[in-house]
Amino acid sequence: MRHEQALAVVRSVVDGAHGPVSVVVVDDHGELVAAAVMDGAPRDTRLNAERKAYTAARSDQTTTRALAEKVRDQPAELASFDPNFSFFLGGVAAFAGGVRVGAVGVSGLAGAEDEQLATAAIRAAGLEPPAGL
């Protein structure tokens, strides 16, 4: 994920959110590239957004939604995951030419809205969200 793309993602989320959110953009290793916390966003949304982005970048699934669905009925597998993973909606991997280049995490609204903001922002930055989103 290039820095310019990450900034475009942040701008898209901030401009598109109907309420205060935090947005974190990471590279394909889950390392921070860009982030913003909107005025009025609760403090915990920053960490939640970071964990969502990290999960979408590093797990074997392309969204936090998909990972949560995968382990829903598997408590042993759920307990063995990286403690920084999140299973809350709003973490979405970003692709360029079919290659995962990073991920976006949004936190502060309902999970489905966080996920929609992340997906739209990935597109706005000229990147591709996972198939089906």
N, C-alpha and C positions, 0 to 999 in steps of 0.2 A: 504494500500500500504506500503510494507516494504521499508526501506531506501535503501537496496541493489537493489531492483527492480526499485526504482525511479532513482538511479544512472545508472542502465543499460539502462533505457529509455533515459536519458539525453545523454549518450554516443552514443547510436544508432542514435539519431537525429543529433547530432553534426557530427558523421562520415558519415551520409547519405545525409546531406544537400549539395546541389550544390551551395549554396550561404549563406551569413550570416543570421542566424535566432536566435530567442530567444525561449527557451523551458522551460516550467514550469510543474512540476508534483505536484499534490495535492492529499490529502487523500479523503475519501468519504464525508467529510464535506466541502471540498474546501480549506483546510488549506495546506500551502506550505510544501512540503517534500524535493524537490530538484529543482534547476533551473540553467540555464546557458544562458549567452548572448555571442554569438560569436563575435569575433573581426569584426568590420564593420557593425554590426546590428544596425539599427536606434534605438534610445532611446525608441521610443514609442512601439517597438515590445515587450519589456519586459512586459509592462502593458497589451498590447493586448493578449499576451500568457497567462498571469495570469487570465485575465477575461475569456478567452476561456476555460481554464482548470476548473475554478470555475463553469462556466455554465454547462459544461458536467458532473461535479460531483454533482451539486445540483438541476438541473432542472428535470422535469419529462421526459425529452428526453435524449438520450444517446450520441447525438452529437449536436454541435452548428448548423450544417446543418439542422438536423431534427427539432430543435426548431424554426429556421427561417422559414422553410417550414410550420410548424404548425400555426404560427401567421401571415404569409404573408398577408392574406386578413382579418385580425381581428385587426384593429387599437386600439380598446379599450383594448383588451387583451395585445397587445404589449406595450401599455403605462403603464400597471399595473405591469410589471415585476420588479424584483429586479434590481436596477440601475447598479449593477455590472455585470449583464448578458451581453453576447456578442452574436451577431447573425452572426458574420463572421466565415467562415469555418476555421477549424483547431483545434477545441476542441473535444476530443474523450474520452468517458468513458472507464475505464479498469475494467475487471471482472476476478475473480478467482472462479472457480466452480459455475459460474452463479450468483455470488454476486458482486455488484459494490464495488470495493475497492479503487477507486480513478479515476483520469482523467489526461489527458495530453493536454496541449495547446501549439501549435507551431505558431509562427508568423514571417513573414519576406519575404516569397515567395508568389506566388499566392495561394489563399485559398485552392484550390484542392491539391496543392503540400504540403501545411502545413498539411492538413488532412491525406494525404498519409504517410508523415513522422511520424505523431503521431501514426497512425495505425500500421505501420511496427515496430515502437519502442515498442509498447505494446506487440506485438508478440515476439520481440527479448528479452524482459524481462521475458518471460514465462507466460504472462498473455493473456487474451482473449479480443479482441475488440468487439464491439457490433455485433450482427448477421447482416450479409449482407455486412460487410466491409472486 
